[in-house]
Amino acid sequence: MHVPDGFIDAPTSAVTGVVAAAAVAVSLRGARRELDERTAPLAGLVAAFIFAVQMLNFPVAAGTSGHLLGGALAAILVGPYTGVLCVSVVLLMQGILFADGGLTALGVNITNMAIVTTVVAYAVFRGLVKVLPRSRRSVTVASFVAALLSVPAAALAFTLMYAVGGTTDVSIGKVAGAMVGVHVLIGIGEATITALTVGAVVAVRPDLVYGARDLRQRLQLRVDGELVDAPAAEPAVPVAARSPRKVWAVGLVTSLVLAGFVSFYASANPDGLEKVAADHGIDKKTEDHSTADSPLADYGVKDITDARLSGGLAGVIGVGVTVVAGSAVFWAVRRRRTDDVSPSSTSTTAGSSA
């Protein structure tokens, strides 16, 4: 789903760039309400994990592969606003360092892979958890369905963009059928990865999963004839899992192993967009990536001839850079929230009111 330069014309790319910039700006404000001292580090880790798993292309049909998009996973784990930022950070790192996804198409990719997937997935997820029984299993089931639907939704969004600003004259009906069809299959893989990951975190630290924050019914007390929420109790989690640092460390090690070792065994077949583009002539005007000479282009380290070592090292570097960049963004957002509600600002407001 990484759209290269040349697929979409300049005016359409510019419009999607404005849409993406506006969505990121809104998400920066919304993420202040979602992030706290526990979830801010997790958000950086989620970005790194998405980067790592996106390197693991899995076969979905004859000669076609797919990979995680990550919008559903990020939205459910850390919230929809933070989820948009997570995937956007990944796309930015991929475009600049690894020549994956065109820089002029960055707005297209953020709109498709970060905004559409996150919005669709979280809307479906919230709708399902409201009607399903309040349980951890329901969170996992809702995660599966939300992720499954988010992928063909992104494929349809790309098709609509191509109908408006495509650079080749092709049958949009055929492109839509091919894109949605293959991405439904990819969506099954996306749903499986998302459900397994969310289920694993919910089983250990449900308090760290944004989408499971309403899992426990708050105790209510009657005070002066009215029902009020009782103070929240400490989450009942295993003693060994009480420190968020352990979850963060396990997640980081998992990401490094996936990107540095498991990625070598990923499918080499073209992904869904690449296959459809080749079959229907969408790629006739593809342009060379502006960072094609990057030392990490195509997920390999320049001048290292051993393919396993080159790809593994590039994956480890990518995870490291993404977790640092993501963590810096989310800590800055968290700090801004802290500054906004600092005691000094509160006392100033109170004094002005008096």
C-alpha positions as CSV (number, residue, x, y, z in Angstrom):
1,M,0.0,0.0,0.0
2,H,3.1,2.3,0.0
3,V,2.3,4.5,-3.0
4,P,5.4,5.6,-4.9
5,D,6.1,8.9,-6.7
6,G,4.3,9.1,-10.1
7,F,1.2,7.2,-9.4
8,I,-0.9,10.3,-8.4
9,D,-0.6,13.7,-10.1
10,A,0.8,16.7,-8.3
11,P,-2.5,18.6,-7.6
12,T,-4.1,15.5,-5.9
13,S,-0.9,14.8,-4.0
14,A,-0.9,18.4,-2.8
15,V,-4.5,18.1,-1.6
16,T,-3.9,14.9,0.2
17,G,-0.8,16.5,1.7
18,V,-2.9,19.3,3.2
19,V,-5.4,16.7,4.5
20,A,-2.6,14.7,6.1
21,A,-1.0,17.8,7.7
22,A,-4.4,18.8,9.1
23,A,-5.1,15.3,10.4
24,V,-1.6,15.2,12.1
25,A,-2.2,18.6,13.7
26,V,-5.6,17.5,15.0
27,S,-4.0,14.2,16.2
28,L,-1.2,16.1,18.1
29,R,-3.9,17.9,20.1
30,G,-6.0,14.8,20.6
31,A,-3.1,12.7,21.7
32,R,-2.6,14.9,24.7
33,R,-5.8,13.5,26.1
34,E,-4.8,9.9,25.3
35,L,-1.2,9.8,26.6
36,D,-0.1,9.6,30.2
37,E,3.1,8.6,31.9
38,R,2.5,4.9,31.2
39,T,1.2,5.0,27.6
40,A,3.6,7.6,26.2
41,P,6.5,5.2,26.1
42,L,4.2,2.5,24.8
43,A,3.2,4.7,21.8
44,G,6.8,4.9,20.7
45,L,7.1,1.2,21.0
46,V,3.9,0.6,19.0
47,A,5.4,2.7,16.1
48,A,8.6,0.6,16.2
49,F,6.6,-2.7,16.3
50,I,4.5,-1.6,13.3
51,F,7.7,-0.8,11.4
52,A,9.1,-4.2,12.3
53,V,6.0,-6.2,11.3
54,Q,5.6,-4.3,8.1
55,M,8.9,-5.9,7.0
56,L,7.2,-9.3,7.2
57,N,5.4,-9.8,3.9
58,F,3.2,-12.8,4.0
59,P,1.8,-14.7,0.9
60,V,-1.9,-14.1,0.2
61,A,-2.4,-15.4,-3.3
62,A,-0.5,-16.7,-6.3
63,G,2.4,-14.3,-6.8
64,T,1.1,-11.7,-4.3
65,S,2.0,-10.8,-0.7
66,G,0.8,-8.4,1.9
67,H,1.9,-6.8,5.1
68,L,0.5,-5.1,8.2
69,L,-0.7,-1.6,7.8
70,G,-1.0,-1.0,11.5
71,G,-3.7,1.6,11.9
72,A,-6.1,-0.7,13.7
73,L,-3.4,-2.0,16.0
74,A,-2.2,1.4,16.9
75,A,-5.7,2.9,17.5
76,I,-6.7,0.0,19.8
77,L,-3.5,0.0,21.8
78,V,-2.8,3.7,22.3
79,G,-5.9,5.5,21.0
80,P,-7.1,6.8,17.6
81,Y,-5.3,10.2,17.7
82,T,-2.0,8.6,18.8
83,G,-2.6,5.8,16.3
84,V,-2.5,8.3,13.4
85,L,0.7,9.7,14.7
86,C,2.3,6.2,15.2
87,V,1.7,5.2,11.6
88,S,2.7,8.6,10.3
89,V,6.0,8.4,12.1
90,V,6.6,4.9,10.5
91,L,5.7,6.2,7.0
92,L,8.0,9.2,7.4
93,M,10.9,7.0,8.5
94,Q,10.3,4.5,5.7
95,G,10.1,7.3,3.0
96,I,13.2,9.2,4.1
97,L,15.5,6.4,5.1
98,F,14.4,3.3,3.2
99,A,13.0,4.8,0.0
100,D,9.7,3.0,0.6
101,G,6.7,5.2,-0.4
102,G,7.3,8.3,-2.4
103,L,8.0,11.6,-0.7
104,T,5.6,13.5,-3.0
105,A,3.1,10.8,-2.2
106,L,3.6,11.1,1.6
107,G,0.2,12.8,2.0
108,V,-1.4,10.0,0.0
109,N,0.2,7.4,2.1
110,I,-0.6,9.0,5.4
111,T,-4.2,9.5,4.3
112,N,-4.6,5.9,3.2
113,M,-2.5,4.0,5.7
114,A,-2.7,6.2,8.8
115,I,-6.0,8.2,8.7
116,V,-8.4,5.9,6.8
117,T,-7.3,2.7,8.6
118,T,-7.3,4.3,12.0
119,V,-10.7,6.0,11.7
120,V,-12.4,3.0,10.1
121,A,-10.9,0.5,12.5
122,Y,-11.6,2.5,15.7
123,A,-15.2,3.2,14.6
124,V,-15.8,-0.4,14.0
125,F,-14.0,-1.5,17.2
126,R,-16.0,0.9,19.4
127,G,-19.2,-0.1,17.8
128,L,-18.5,-3.8,18.5
129,V,-17.3,-3.5,22.1
130,K,-20.5,-1.6,22.9
131,V,-22.7,-4.5,21.9
132,L,-20.4,-7.5,22.8
133,P,-20.1,-8.8,26.4
134,R,-17.7,-6.8,28.5
135,S,-14.7,-9.2,28.4
136,R,-11.2,-9.5,27.2
137,R,-12.3,-11.9,24.5
138,S,-14.7,-9.3,23.1
139,V,-11.8,-6.8,22.8
140,T,-9.8,-9.4,20.8
141,V,-12.8,-10.3,18.6
142,A,-13.5,-6.6,18.0
143,S,-9.9,-6.0,17.1
144,F,-10.0,-8.8,14.5
145,V,-13.1,-7.4,12.7
146,A,-11.9,-3.8,12.9
147,A,-8.5,-4.6,11.4
148,L,-10.0,-6.8,8.7
149,L,-12.3,-4.0,7.5
150,S,-9.7,-1.3,7.7
151,V,-7.5,-2.8,4.9
152,P,-10.0,-2.9,2.1
153,A,-11.2,0.5,3.2
154,A,-7.7,1.9,2.6
155,A,-7.6,0.1,-0.8
156,L,-10.9,1.7,-1.7
157,A,-9.6,5.1,-0.6
158,F,-6.5,4.7,-2.9
159,T,-8.8,3.7,-5.8
160,L,-10.9,6.9,-5.3
161,M,-7.7,9.0,-5.2
162,Y,-6.5,7.3,-8.4
163,A,-9.8,8.0,-10.1
164,V,-9.3,11.7,-9.3
165,G,-5.6,12.1,-9.9
166,G,-4.2,8.9,-11.5
167,T,-1.4,9.4,-14.1
168,T,-2.5,6.7,-16.5
169,D,-5.7,5.9,-18.3
170,V,-7.0,2.7,-16.8
171,S,-10.3,1.2,-16.0
172,I,-11.1,2.3,-12.5
173,G,-13.7,-0.4,-12.1
174,K,-11.2,-3.1,-12.7
175,V,-8.7,-1.4,-10.5
176,A,-11.2,-1.1,-7.7
177,G,-12.2,-4.8,-8.0
178,A,-8.6,-6.0,-8.0
179,M,-7.5,-3.7,-5.1
180,V,-10.4,-4.4,-2.8
181,G,-10.3,-8.2,-3.7
182,V,-6.6,-8.7,-2.9
183,H,-6.7,-6.4,0.2
184,V,-9.6,-8.4,1.7
185,L,-7.1,-11.3,1.8
186,I,-4.4,-9.1,3.2
187,G,-6.9,-7.9,5.7
188,I,-7.2,-11.4,7.1
189,G,-3.5,-11.4,7.8
190,E,-3.8,-7.9,9.3
191,A,-6.7,-9.0,11.5
192,T,-4.8,-12.0,12.7
193,I,-1.7,-10.1,13.7
194,T,-3.8,-7.3,15.3
195,A,-5.9,-9.7,17.3
196,L,-3.0,-11.8,18.5
197,T,-1.0,-8.7,19.6
198,V,-4.0,-6.9,21.3
199,G,-5.0,-10.2,23.0
200,A,-1.4,-10.7,24.3
201,V,-1.2,-7.2,25.8
202,V,-4.7,-7.4,27.2
203,A,-3.9,-10.7,28.9
204,V,-0.9,-9.2,30.7
205,R,-1.6,-5.5,31.1
206,P,-5.2,-4.6,30.2
207,D,-4.7,-1.2,31.8
208,L,-2.2,-0.3,29.0
209,V,-4.7,-1.0,26.2
210,Y,-6.6,2.1,25.3
211,G,-9.4,0.2,23.7
212,A,-9.9,-1.9,26.9
213,R,-10.1,1.1,29.3
214,D,-13.9,0.5,29.8
215,L,-13.5,-3.2,30.3
216,R,-14.1,-3.0,34.1
217,Q,-17.4,-1.7,35.4
218,R,-16.7,1.2,37.8
219,L,-18.2,0.7,41.2
220,Q,-20.8,3.3,42.0
221,L,-21.8,4.6,45.5
222,R,-24.9,6.4,46.5
223,V,-24.1,9.8,48.0
224,D,-26.9,12.2,49.1
225,G,-29.3,10.2,47.0
226,E,-27.2,10.2,43.8
227,L,-25.0,7.6,42.3
228,V,-21.4,8.6,41.9
229,D,-18.3,6.7,40.6
230,A,-16.1,5.3,43.3
231,P,-12.4,6.0,43.1
232,A,-10.7,3.7,40.6
233,A,-8.9,0.7,42.2
234,E,-5.4,-0.5,41.2
235,P,-5.7,-2.8,38.2
236,A,-5.5,-6.4,39.2
237,V,-2.5,-7.6,37.1
238,P,0.2,-10.2,37.8
239,V,3.0,-8.9,40.0
240,A,5.6,-9.8,37.4
241,A,3.8,-7.5,34.9
242,R,3.2,-4.5,37.0
243,S,6.1,-2.5,35.6
244,P,5.4,-1.0,32.2
245,R,9.1,-1.2,31.6
246,K,8.9,-4.9,31.3
247,V,6.2,-4.7,28.7
248,W,8.3,-2.1,26.9
249,A,11.4,-4.2,27.0
250,V,9.7,-7.3,25.8
251,G,8.0,-5.4,23.0
252,L,11.3,-3.8,21.9
253,V,13.2,-7.1,21.9
254,T,10.3,-8.7,19.9
255,S,10.5,-5.9,17.4
256,L,14.2,-6.2,17.0
257,V,14.0,-10.0,16.5
258,L,11.2,-9.6,13.9
259,A,13.0,-6.9,11.9
260,G,16.5,-8.2,12.3
261,F,16.0,-11.9,11.9
262,V,12.5,-13.1,10.9
263,S,12.2,-10.5,8.1
264,F,14.8,-12.5,6.1
265,Y,12.1,-15.2,5.6
266,A,9.4,-12.8,4.5
267,S,7.7,-13.3,1.1
268,A,9.6,-11.7,-1.8
269,N,6.4,-11.5,-3.9
270,P,5.1,-8.0,-4.8
271,D,2.5,-6.7,-2.4
272,G,-1.1,-6.0,-3.2
273,L,-0.6,-2.5,-4.7
274,E,2.5,-3.5,-6.6
275,K,0.8,-6.5,-8.1
276,V,-2.4,-4.6,-9.1
277,A,-0.2,-1.7,-10.5
278,A,1.8,-4.1,-12.7
279,D,-1.2,-6.0,-13.9
280,H,-3.3,-2.9,-14.8
281,G,-0.6,-0.5,-16.0
282,I,-0.8,1.9,-13.1
283,D,3.0,1.8,-12.7
284,K,3.8,3.1,-16.2
285,K,4.8,6.6,-14.9
286,T,6.4,5.5,-11.6
287,E,9.3,7.9,-10.8
288,D,12.6,7.1,-9.1
289,H,12.5,7.7,-5.4
290,S,14.4,10.9,-4.4
291,T,16.3,9.0,-1.7
292,A,17.0,5.9,-3.8
293,D,20.7,6.3,-3.1
294,S,20.1,6.2,0.7
295,P,22.5,3.9,2.6
296,L,19.4,2.0,3.8
297,A,17.3,2.0,0.5
298,D,15.2,-1.1,-0.1
299,Y,15.8,-2.3,3.5
300,G,19.4,-3.2,3.1
301,V,22.7,-1.6,4.2
302,K,24.8,-0.2,1.4
303,D,28.1,-2.0,0.7
304,I,27.2,-5.1,2.8
305,T,27.0,-8.0,0.3
306,D,25.5,-10.6,2.6
307,A,21.8,-10.3,2.1
308,R,20.9,-11.8,5.5
309,L,23.2,-9.4,7.4
310,S,22.3,-6.4,5.3
311,G,18.6,-6.8,5.7
312,G,18.8,-7.7,9.3
313,L,21.0,-4.7,10.2
314,A,18.7,-2.4,8.2
315,G,15.7,-3.7,10.2
316,V,17.4,-3.2,13.5
317,I,18.4,0.3,12.5
318,G,14.9,1.0,11.4
319,V,13.4,-0.2,14.7
320,G,15.9,1.9,16.7
321,V,15.3,5.1,14.7
322,T,11.6,4.7,14.8
323,V,11.4,4.0,18.5
324,V,13.6,7.0,19.2
325,A,11.7,9.3,16.8
326,G,8.3,8.1,18.0
327,S,9.2,8.3,21.7
328,A,10.5,11.9,21.2
329,V,7.2,12.9,19.6
330,F,5.0,11.3,22.2
331,W,7.0,12.5,25.2
332,A,6.8,16.0,23.7
333,V,3.0,15.7,23.4
334,R,2.8,14.3,26.9
335,R,4.9,17.1,28.3
336,R,2.7,19.7,26.5
337,R,-0.3,18.2,28.3
338,T,1.5,18.3,31.6
339,D,2.4,22.0,31.0
340,D,-1.2,22.7,30.1
341,V,-2.5,21.3,33.5
342,S,0.4,22.4,35.7
343,P,-0.3,23.7,39.2
344,S,0.9,27.2,38.2
345,S,-1.5,27.5,35.3
346,T,-4.3,26.1,37.5
347,S,-3.6,28.6,40.3
348,T,-3.4,31.4,37.8
349,T,-6.8,30.5,36.3
350,A,-8.3,30.2,39.8
351,G,-6.9,33.6,40.8
352,S,-8.3,35.2,37.7
353,S,-11.7,33.7,38.4
354,A,-11.6,35.0,41.9
